[in-house]
Amino acid sequence: MESGIRHLQRRTKQRLKAASFLFTAALVLTASIAMPRTSDAAEVKLSGSGTFKPPKAEQLAALPADLGFSQSDLASGNWSFSVRYEDSTPDAEPDPYAGRYAGAIRSFRLVIGSTTLDLPVDQAAIVVSDGGDGFPNRESIRVEAKALMPPGLLRLSWVQVNQQPKGTDLRGPAGVLPSDAMAPYSMVANLATANPFDRFLELRIDRPGGDPRPLLYLSSSKLTVTAGPATAP
């Protein structure tokens, strides 16, 4: 009788161990399913090149020598940019219709004439607005960076704006962008806009001390911009 009881106790313990193992395995499986998937994350290369209207000769002569670009660079009227970014970066903006993807950019390079400038990635971001920031009639994608230079603060942006008449609500699926999520790279390169001049590269260097007049301002829609998976280092 005692041997039968001990046998029953051993079988009960074995069953409890097996049940505990299955429960633990189920928890591990559930946790693995719940964890964010990063396998679909991809690094994207965005690049563009084109021309801008060079500053006038007297404007070039008035620029400081430590601007970062020579007079011949600016007189060339040629520029290009390239950006590498991670497309799975989370949104850091609480506005439900505006997304700010700080930390997404891995590199941001500007070339004017024969001079290359690598901008600091900790001051760069991708900003998506699906009618956010108080402008429901405006959708936009900006890839932007800042750099503090001896003559002032440099700001560079690839800007695309889909703007409709005031009173139009583009939030949600009503417009080109369905949300403030990170847009597909095809849109980052070529967002549908109402006006071809609403897609442009902009460079601004602000004077120190709060002077509202920029030291240098360049802007142009005459660019060819492409984007796709980054396959090379």
C-alpha positions, 0 to 999 in steps of 0.5 A, spaced: 500 500 500 505 504 501 509 503 495 503 504 491 502 511 495 509 513 493 508 511 486 502 515 485 506 521 489 512 520 484 507 520 478 504 527 481 511 530 481 512 528 474 506 531 472 507 538 475 514 538 473 511 537 466 506 542 466 511 547 469 515 546 463 510 547 458 507 553 462 514 556 462 515 554 454 508 558 453 510 564 456 517 564 452 513 563 446 508 569 448 514 573 449 517 572 443 511 574 439 510 580 443 517 583 442 518 588 436 520 585 430 526 588 427 528 583 422 524 588 417 528 594 419 532 597 413 537 602 412 535 607 406 540 611 402 536 618 400 540 622 395 539 628 390 543 632 386 542 639 382 543 646 381 541 653 385 542 660 383 549 662 385 549 669 389 551 675 386 558 677 386 557 682 391 554 677 395 559 672 395 565 678 396 561 680 403 561 672 405 566 671 411 572 666 409 570 661 414 563 660 411 565 653 410 564 653 402 569 658 398 566 663 393 568 658 387 564 653 390 558 657 391 559 660 384 558 653 381 551 653 382 552 645 383 550 641 389 548 635 392 546 631 398 546 624 401 542 621 407 542 614 410 537 613 415 534 607 419 526 606 417 524 603 423 526 608 428 520 610 433 516 616 433 518 621 438 513 627 437 507 626 441 502 630 436 498 624 433 499 627 426 506 629 426 512 624 427 519 626 429 524 621 427 530 623 431 536 618 431 534 615 425 539 618 420 546 615 420 549 620 415 548 626 412 552 629 407 552 636 403 556 637 397 557 644 394 562 645 388 568 641 390 567 642 398 564 636 402 561 637 409 558 632 413 553 634 418 552 631 425 547 626 425 545 628 433 542 634 430 538 631 424 531 628 424 526 626 419 519 629 420 513 627 417 506 631 418 500 628 416 496 635 417 499 636 424 502 642 428 496 646 427 496 645 419 490 640 418 491 642 410 498 641 410 502 634 409 510 634 409 516 630 409 522 634 411 529 631 412 533 636 416 540 637 419 543 643 423 550 644 424 554 650 429 559 653 424 564 659 426 559 664 422 553 661 425 548 656 425 547 652 418 540 648 417 539 644 411 533 641 409 530 636 404 523 639 404 516 636 400 509 639 402 503 637 399 498 643 401 491 644 400 486 650 400 485 653 408 479 649 411 481 642 407 483 637 412 488 632 410 489 628 417 489 621 416 487 617 409 484 623 406 491 626 403 497 623 400 500 620 407 495 616 411 498 617 418 504 620 421 508 614 420 515 613 417 513 614 410 516 609 405 522 611 401 519 612 395 515 618 398 521 620 402 524 621 395 518 624 391 512 626 395 506 627 391 505 635 391 500 640 388 506 644 386 513 642 383 516 648 387 513 645 393 519 640 393 526 643 394 533 643 398 534 649 402 540 651 406 540 657 411 546 660 415 543 664 420 548 670 423 549 669 431 546 674 435 539 673 433 539 677 427 533 675 422 537 676 416 540 670 414 548 670 412 547 665 406 540 662 403 540 657 398 534 654 395 532 650 389 527 645 386 532 643 380 534 636 383 533 629 382 532 625 388 532 618 389 532 613 395 532 605 396 535 600 400 542 602 402 547 596 400 554 599 400 557 601 406 
